[in-house]
Amino acid sequence: MNANGKIDIAVLGAGNGGIAAAADLGVRGFRVALCNRSRERLEPFLRVGGVEMTGALGDATVPVDRITTDVAEAVRGADVVMLTVPAHAQAYYAEAMASCLDSSQIIVLNASNTGSALHVAHILKSRGAPPVVIAELNSLTYICRMASPTRVNITGSARTIRMGALPVTAAAETLARFARYYPQVQLAASVLETSLMNLNAVLHPPGMLMNAGWIEHTAGQFYYYYEGTTPAVARVIEALDRERQAVASAYEIETPSFLDFFYKAGYTSRRAWEARSTFEAMRDSVPNRYIKAPANLEGRYIQEDIGFGLVPFHAFARAAGIVVPVTEGLIHLASVATGIDYFSVGLTAARLGIEGADRTAVERLVREGQWRP
């Protein structure tokens, strides 16, 4: 921390992505605050005074300027406030920081889910926060997993990431500021574009639900992407992706296919991309090769990618008048398999602030933002 207490980025969330960000940004000389609501989670980092990293970006022990459970302390003086938390935790941090933000700060959701910026903006405005720019990234900037309580293993970083800003009028300035930290980020047309590029919601639900028996029988002891994405699973991923592209087209948004994005982000081989095969793409994905499956159906690949991925996607589809049977089927199947009614507890149209809205009203909201006159 410098003499005037300024830091560059407040990283809210000490999970895989948050620790990777704190380590990578710290190594590159940026001043970082790390915040997590659980003191127990932060204790290992407090003992070493920072975070540790290994893997593709090098090995290092990286000091962190602030490590705290106090959201207000973390965001104070920060240029950028970056949330690296699961979708269901975004509401907690939005409520906690509503009273301590100022309009010069930008909030970045790394990564976002479908409708994340609209959801966070809706909460901030309802809690009396000043107008702020909220940007969302369509993909986490790192491929990483915690290797120990203090060390993150970063197996890769995304080569290209799309960023949407709310409101759209602040997009160019926001990109210019954020590119200082992540130069590979590219500007999207709006947060609607990034929301409709939530490829985790395309990739994970089919694999989780179609491998449910294997997951529960082995407690996730198989390579989720490499072994779990069989030809049948890959075909469902492709069908779900076609629905995503149809909804994007209804909003006049150009969006790459899952396969195109996966290849351009550096996650698979040119051979697989030229074969136009999602199955081959997962087989050739080196960064994902040794990632094990979740131990059960209770984690993010269901709760987040169904509840905060497919449910809000379904809301955007309905507003645009597009029928999405594969999406609906996966939400229903996940609800039955887990006993959780995701159509009720997920990020619904009401929570997005678009209940009853048509396509034109949704487009106006993402263009002008929640604080529009």
C-alpha positions in Angstrom: 0.0 0.0 0.0 1.4 3.4 -0.8 1.6 6.5 1.4 -1.9 7.8 0.5 -3.6 4.5 1.1 -4.4 3.9 -2.5 -4.5 0.5 -4.0 -5.1 -0.6 -7.6 -7.5 -3.5 -7.2 -9.6 -4.8 -4.4 -10.2 -8.5 -5.0 -13.4 -9.6 -3.2 -13.3 -13.4 -2.9 -10.5 -15.7 -1.9 -11.4 -18.7 -4.0 -9.4 -20.1 -6.9 -9.9 -17.1 -9.2 -9.4 -14.5 -6.4 -6.1 -16.0 -5.2 -4.9 -16.3 -8.8 -5.8 -12.7 -9.5 -4.1 -11.5 -6.2 -1.0 -13.5 -7.1 -0.7 -12.6 -10.7 -1.5 -8.9 -10.2 0.9 -8.7 -7.3 3.7 -10.2 -9.2 3.2 -7.7 -12.0 3.6 -4.8 -9.5 0.0 -3.8 -8.8 -1.2 -3.0 -5.3 -3.9 -5.4 -4.2 -6.4 -5.8 -1.4 -7.8 -9.3 -0.7 -11.1 -9.6 1.0 -13.2 -12.6 2.0 -16.1 -12.8 4.4 -14.7 -15.8 6.2 -11.9 -15.1 8.6 -11.0 -18.8 8.6 -10.5 -18.7 4.9 -8.0 -15.8 5.2 -6.0 -17.1 8.1 -3.4 -19.1 6.0 -2.8 -16.0 3.9 -2.5 -13.7 6.9 0.1 -16.1 8.4 2.3 -15.8 5.2 1.4 -12.2 4.5 0.3 -12.9 1.0 -0.5 -15.6 -1.5 1.6 -18.2 -3.3 1.4 -19.2 -6.9 2.7 -22.0 -9.1 2.2 -23.2 -12.6 2.1 -21.6 -16.0 2.7 -18.0 -14.7 5.6 -19.0 -12.6 6.3 -19.8 -8.9 6.3 -17.0 -6.4 5.2 -15.9 -2.9 3.4 -12.6 -3.4 2.9 -10.1 -0.6 -0.7 -8.6 -0.5 -1.2 -5.0 0.6 -4.4 -5.6 2.6 -6.0 -8.9 3.7 -9.3 -8.3 5.4 -12.8 -9.5 6.0 -14.0 -5.9 6.1 -15.4 -5.0 2.7 -15.3 -1.3 3.4 -11.6 -1.5 4.2 -10.9 -3.5 1.1 -12.6 -1.2 -1.4 -11.3 2.1 0.3 -9.2 3.9 -2.2 -9.3 1.2 -4.8 -9.3 2.1 -8.5 -11.1 -1.2 -9.4 -13.3 -3.4 -7.2 -13.2 -6.9 -8.7 -15.6 -9.6 -7.5 -14.2 -13.1 -8.0 -17.0 -15.0 -6.1 -19.6 -17.5 -7.1 -22.8 -15.9 -8.4 -24.8 -16.7 -5.3 -22.3 -14.7 -3.3 -22.4 -11.5 -5.4 -25.5 -10.3 -3.6 -23.7 -10.4 -0.3 -20.8 -8.3 -1.5 -23.1 -5.9 -3.4 -25.0 -5.2 -0.2 -21.8 -4.9 1.8 -20.2 -2.4 -0.5 -23.2 -0.3 -1.3 -22.5 2.3 1.4 -18.8 2.6 0.8 -18.4 3.0 -3.0 -17.8 6.2 -4.8 -18.7 7.0 -8.4 -15.1 7.1 -9.6 -14.7 3.4 -8.9 -15.5 0.7 -11.4 -16.8 -2.7 -10.4 -15.7 -5.7 -12.4 -17.3 -9.1 -12.2 -14.6 -11.6 -13.0 -16.1 -13.8 -14.1 -19.8 -13.0 -14.6 -22.7 -15.2 -15.1 -25.8 -14.5 -17.1 -27.3 -11.1 -16.0 -24.7 -10.6 -13.2 -24.2 -6.9 -13.9 -28.0 -6.2 -13.9 -28.4 -8.2 -10.7 -25.6 -6.3 -8.9 -26.7 -2.9 -10.2 -30.3 -3.7 -9.0 -29.0 -4.4 -5.5 -26.7 -1.4 -5.3 -29.3 1.0 -6.5 -31.9 -0.4 -4.0 -29.3 0.1 -1.2 -28.7 3.7 -2.1 -25.3 3.3 -3.7 -24.2 6.2 -6.0 -24.2 5.5 -9.8 -21.2 3.3 -10.6 -20.1 1.5 -13.7 -20.3 -2.2 -13.5 -18.4 -4.3 -16.0 -18.6 -8.0 -16.5 -16.2 -10.5 -18.1 -17.6 -13.4 -20.0 -14.9 -15.8 -18.7 -12.6 -16.0 -15.7 -9.2 -14.7 -16.5 -7.4 -17.8 -15.2 -7.6 -21.6 -15.3 -6.6 -22.5 -11.8 -7.2 -24.5 -8.7 -5.9 -24.2 -5.2 -3.1 -26.7 -4.6 -2.8 -26.0 -0.9 -4.4 -23.6 1.6 -2.1 -20.8 0.4 -0.9 -21.8 -3.1 -2.9 -21.6 -6.3 -1.9 -23.6 -9.3 -2.5 -21.5 -12.5 -2.5 -23.8 -15.5 -3.3 -21.1 -18.0 -4.9 -17.7 -18.6 -7.5 -16.8 -21.1 -6.0 -15.2 -24.2 -9.1 -13.2 -25.1 -11.9 -12.1 -22.8 -15.0 -10.0 -23.6 -16.0 -7.2 -21.3 -19.4 -5.5 -21.3 -20.1 -2.3 -19.3 -23.3 -1.0 -17.7 -24.1 1.6 -18.9 -22.9 1.3 -22.5 -21.9 5.0 -22.6 -19.1 4.3 -20.1 -17.7 1.3 -22.0 -14.8 2.8 -23.8 -13.4 4.6 -20.7 -13.9 1.5 -18.5 -12.0 -0.7 -21.0 -9.1 1.8 -21.1 -8.8 1.7 -17.3 -9.2 -2.1 -16.9 -6.9 -3.0 -19.8 -4.0 -1.7 -17.6 -4.5 -4.9 -15.6 -5.7 -7.3 -18.3 -4.6 -6.1 -21.8 -6.2 -9.2 -23.4 -9.7 -7.9 -22.6 -11.8 -6.8 -25.5 -14.9 -4.6 -25.5 -18.3 -6.2 -26.0 -21.3 -4.4 -27.3 -23.0 -4.5 -23.9 -23.5 -6.6 -20.8 -26.2 -8.4 -22.7 -23.5 -9.7 -25.1 -21.3 -11.0 -22.2 -24.4 -12.4 -20.5 -25.2 -14.4 -23.6 -21.6 -15.6 -23.7 -21.8 -17.4 -20.4 -20.2 -20.6 -21.8 -19.9 -22.3 -18.4 -23.7 -22.5 -18.5 -23.4 -24.2 -21.9 -20.6 -26.5 -20.9 -21.3 -27.7 -17.4 -25.0 -28.5 -17.0 -25.1 -31.2 -19.7 -21.9 -32.9 -18.4 -23.1 -32.8 -14.8 -26.6 -34.1 -15.4 -25.6 -36.7 -18.0 -22.8 -37.9 -15.7 -24.8 -37.7 -12.5 -24.6 -41.4 -11.8 -20.8 -41.5 -12.4 -20.3 -38.5 -10.2 -22.3 -39.8 -7.3 -20.9 -43.3 -7.6 -17.2 -42.2 -7.7 -17.5 -38.9 -5.8 -16.0 -37.2 -8.8 -13.0 -39.4 -9.3 -12.7 -39.0 -13.0 -11.4 -36.4 -15.4 -14.5 -34.3 -15.8 -13.9 -32.7 -19.2 -11.6 -35.4 -20.7 -13.6 -38.4 -19.7 -17.0 -36.9 -19.0 -17.5 -35.2 -22.3 -18.5 -38.2 -24.4 -20.0 -37.8 -27.9 -23.5 -37.8 -26.5 -22.7 -35.2 -23.9 -21.0 -33.1 -26.6 -24.1 -33.2 -28.8 -26.2 -31.8 -26.0 -23.7 -29.1 -25.4 -23.9 -28.2 -29.1 -27.7 -28.2 -29.0 -27.7 -25.9 -25.9 -25.2 -23.6 -27.6 -27.4 -23.3 -30.7 -30.2 -22.0 -28.4 -27.8 -19.5 -26.9 -26.9 -18.3 -30.3 -30.5 -18.0 -31.4 -31.3 -15.8 -28.4 -28.3 -13.7 -29.0 -29.4 -13.3 -32.6 -32.8 -12.2 -31.5 -31.1 -9.3 -29.6 -29.0 -8.6 -32.8 -25.8 -9.7 -31.0 -23.1 -11.5 -32.8 -21.6 -14.2 -30.7 -19.1 -16.9 -31.5 -20.0 -20.6 -31.1 -18.8 -22.3 -28.0 -16.2 -24.2 -30.2 -14.9 -21.0 -31.8 -14.5 -19.2 -28.4 -12.9 -22.3 -26.8 -10.3 -22.5 -29.6 -9.6 -18.7 -29.7 -9.2 -18.6 -25.9 -6.4 -21.1 -26.3 -8.2 -24.0 -24.6 -8.0 -26.5 -27.4 -6.2 -27.5 -30.6 -6.6 -26.3 -34.1 -7.2 -29.9 -35.1 -10.3 -30.1 -33.0 -11.5 -26.7 -34.1 -11.2 -27.5 -37.8 -13.0 -30.8 -37.1 -15.9 -28.7 -35.7 -16.3 -31.2 -32.9 -17.0 -30.3 -29.3 -16.1 -33.8 -28.3 -12.6 -33.5 -29.9 -12.2 -30.0 -28.4 -12.6 -31.4 -24.9 -10.3 -34.3 -25.6 -7.6 -31.9 -26.9 -8.0 -29.3 -24.1 -4.7 -29.4 -22.3 -5.5 -26.8 -19.6 -8.6 -28.9 -18.6 -7.1 -32.3 -19.1 -6.6 -33.3 -15.4 -9.4 -31.4 -13.8 -11.5 -33.9 -11.7 -15.3 -33.9 -11.6 -17.1 -32.3 -8.7 -17.7 -34.8 -5.8 -21.5 -34.3 -6.0 -24.3 -32.3 -7.6 -24.2 -29.6 -5.0 -21.5 -27.4 -6.4 -21.1 -24.5 -8.8 -21.5 -26.5 -12.0 -25.2 -27.0 -11.0 -26.1 -24.3 -8.5 -24.4 -21.5 -10.4 -24.6 -22.6 -14.0 -28.2 -23.6 -13.7 -29.5 -21.1 -11.2 -27.4 -18.1 -12.4 -26.8 -19.3 -15.9 -29.6 -21.1 -17.5 -32.4 -19.6 -15.4 -31.6 -15.9 -16.4 -30.8 -17.1 -19.9 -34.4 -18.5 -20.0 -35.7 -15.1 -18.8 -33.8 -13.3 -21.6 -35.1 -15.8 -24.1 -38.7 -15.3 -23.0 -38.4 -11.5 -23.2 -37.2 -12.0 -26.8 -39.9 -14.5 -27.6 -37.5 -17.4 -28.3 -38.4 -21.0 -27.3 -35.5 -22.9 -25.7 -36.6 -26.5 -25.0 -33.1 -27.9 -24.2 -32.6 -25.1 -21.7 -35.9 -25.7 -20.1 -35.3 -29.4 -20.0 -32.0 -29.1 -18.2 -33.4 -26.7 -15.6 -36.3 -29.1 -14.9 -34.0 -32.1 -14.8 -31.6 -30.3 -12.4 -34.5 -29.4 -10.2 -35.8 -33.0 -10.0 -32.3 -34.4 -9.5 -31.3 -32.1 -6.7 -34.7 -31.3 -5.1 -34.1 -27.6 -5.7 -36.6 -25.6 -7.7 -34.2 -23.6 -9.8 -37.0 -21.7 -11.6 -37.9 -20.3 -8.1 -34.5 -19.8 -6.4 -32.4 -18.9 -9.4 -31.7 -15.5 -11.0 -35.2 -14.9 -12.2 -36.6 -12.2 -14.4 -37.8 -10.4 -11.2 -34.3 -10.4 -9.7 -32.8 -9.2 -12.9 -35.3 -6.3 -13.0 -36.8 -7.4 -16.3 -40.0 -9.1 -15.2 -42.7 -8.5 -17.9 -40.2 -6.7 -20.1 -40.0 -7.3 -23.9 -36.9 -7.3 -26.0 -36.9 -3.5 -26.5 -37.2 -2.8 -22.8 -34.3 -5.2 -22.0 -32.1 -3.5 -24.6 -32.9 -0.1 -23.2 -32.0 -1.2 -19.7 -28.6 -2.6 -20.7 -27.9 0.5 -22.7 -28.8 3.1 -20.1 -28.2 1.2 -16.8 -30.1 1.1 -13.6 -29.5 4.7 -12.7 -31.0 6.0 -15.9 -33.1 9.2 -15.6 
